[in-house]
Amino acid sequence: MSRLSELREKINEVDDSLVRLLDQRRELVEEVARVKGDSPIADPTREEEILSRLQGQYPQLGELIEKVFKPMFGYFRKYQEAYRSREKY
């Protein structure tokens, strides 16, 4: 196996891990939606706290963190809304 193939295989493994972690986050988001009940879904303060914490821990990834997490927050807000709608029936 060439070095390039080895590196690509390792990238595939990391990608698989990322997807598993996203699925774990999805499960937690469902639980959060249940716990919140009818409270507002969006929590901009919490989102900014997450960004600040991660950017502080990984300053070399500051811009990437923002570009990945902000859309992810938006996706999971919509996911919570849809989950709440399904659970009410």
Secondary structure as UniProt FT lines:
FT   HELIX           3..36
FT   TURN            37..38
FT   HELIX           44..57
FT   HELIX           59..61
FT   HELIX           62..87
//
